[in-house]
């Protein structure tokens, strides 16, 4: 039972190549249940192919919260 829903991306939102200064948008979808307010916390960071998270000058790590209202299916 998933009364508040399951959350995931509607499709692939990570491009193979992103140009400097580009913006990448990802849609988060709520499936199954849709009761009540839900807060989804996220973190975005650059991970190299070897799995290490490097601190680099040309990438800005970010984090935040997406709030889903009752019966809201995507954001």
FENRAWO-V344277 format. One record per pair of residues at least 24 apart in sequence whose ideal C-beta (glycine too) atoms are under 6 Angstrom apart, sorted by the first residue. I is the first residue (numbers start at 1). J is the second residue. Records with the same first field share a line. If there is no record, write none. Layout:
I->J + J
//
This chain:
2->32 + 33
3->33 + 35
4->33 + 35 + 36 + 38
5->30 + 32 + 33 + 34
6->31 + 32
7->40
27->74
28->66 + 75
29->74
30->68 + 73
34->71
36->70
38->68
39->65 + 67
40->66
41->65
//
